[in-house]
Amino acid sequence: MLLATVVAGRACGAQASELLPPSTEIVLTAKGLLGRTNAGDEAHLDRELLESFGTATLTTWTPWTDGEIEFEGLPLRSLVAGLEARGTAIQMRALNDYHIAIPMSDVQNYDILVAWRAGGVDLTRRDRGPLWVVYPWSAHPDLDRRVTSQRSIWQLYELEFYEE
């Protein structure tokens, strides 16, 4: 189960469609069909900006961990809404050049989390961080299939919203 908290934040800029610039290290870049940006036609996001869209916890097992673990991060659905992103798919890219597209229907149908903590510890590159897309396997046993595992990208650094 996804437990969400809305966090009032600094994502709102002077204009409704603008985001404030990041004040610390950029951990995620979004591009493509976006309604809100802060770097030309892209959104450069630090952890504080990500948190400003809302935070949540998700307790689930994964194909790579033993038993259930509590993840903390941002619901992917909240990120899509916060960026006013559109499209039918999201191309996701990892630091190791792995990339995969997920359909926007996954975002609508499942409580997917962009996690930055697991078991109370910040994720690092060494342990699938700094951002890891985690599906709610415990709540949806039907997700236990190869395609969902492929979409659970770790070391996430870039999203591109597009129409298929």
Sequence and secondary structure as in RCSB ss.txt:
>XXXX:A:sequence
MLLATVVAGRACGAQASELLPPSTEIVLTAKGLLGRTNAGDEAHLDRELLESFGTATLTTWTPWTDGEIEFEGLP
LRSLVAGLEARGTAIQMRALNDYHIAIPMSDVQNYDILVAWRAGGVDLTRRDRGPLWVVYPWSAHPDLDRRVTSQ
RSIWQLYELEFYEE
>XXXX:A:secstr
 EEEE    S   SSTTB    SS   EEEEES S BSBTTBEEE HHHHHHT EEEEEE  TTSSS EEEEEEE
HHHHHHHTT  SSEEEEEETTS EEEEEHHHHHHS  EEEEEETTEE  GGGT S EEE  TTT GGG SHHHHH
HS BSEEEEEEE  
